[in-house]
Amino acid sequence: MRMLITGTPGTGKSSVAKEICRRKGWPLLSLREIAEKHKCIIRKEGKERIVDVQKLKKAALRELKGKKNAVVEGHLGCEFSLPVDFVFVLRAHPSELRKRMRKRRYPARKIEENLMAEMLDYCSQVSARHYHVPILEADTTKRTAGQTAARLLSYLEKKVKKLDKVDWSPELRKKTLRNIRIASL
């Protein structure tokens, strides 16, 4: 079984993917590591890396070739199609994401960009354009990586029939109203 774990930065993709691979004995394909190994990074801007997405896709396909079971992990995984059986989009409440990104010392601009992507459901929406396999969301806000990994595996083993339905649009409305109020002052 092959799966993609994607989501905005700070949702727990790397930790959850590592935990699933540890439990199942499957290889982990980190898109970040693949991008570095195959020189897909066009340039660096501070901590940010600008990636040639088509080159990354080709490199990921080469890395995935011949692997019956694998976990592909990375936020750019939603930007192109890979031969996987499931796509898991990890989600987290914007206030929790803000805390996680601040802890990682993300620049304020990058935090706001990622929070907006999360509130707009970016990774799920883009995944739906590129993948024709089940795309499932899991809310990591109050779950550890181990709990989230167990939940995803329970779904795959048909122990649970569905995962989470995540909708941060109320948070987006609040943010929009705050911005309107500030602009009208």
Secondary structure, 3 states (H helix, E strand, C coil): CEEEEEECCCCCHHHHHHHHHHHHCCCEEEHHHHHHHCCCEEEEECCEEEECHHHHHHHHHHHHCCCCCEEEECHHHHHCCCCCCEEEEEECCHHHHHHHHHHCCCCHHHHHHHHHHHHCCHHHHHHHHHCCCCEEEEECCCCCHHHHHHHHHHHHCCCCCCCECCCCHHHHHHHHHHHHHHHCC
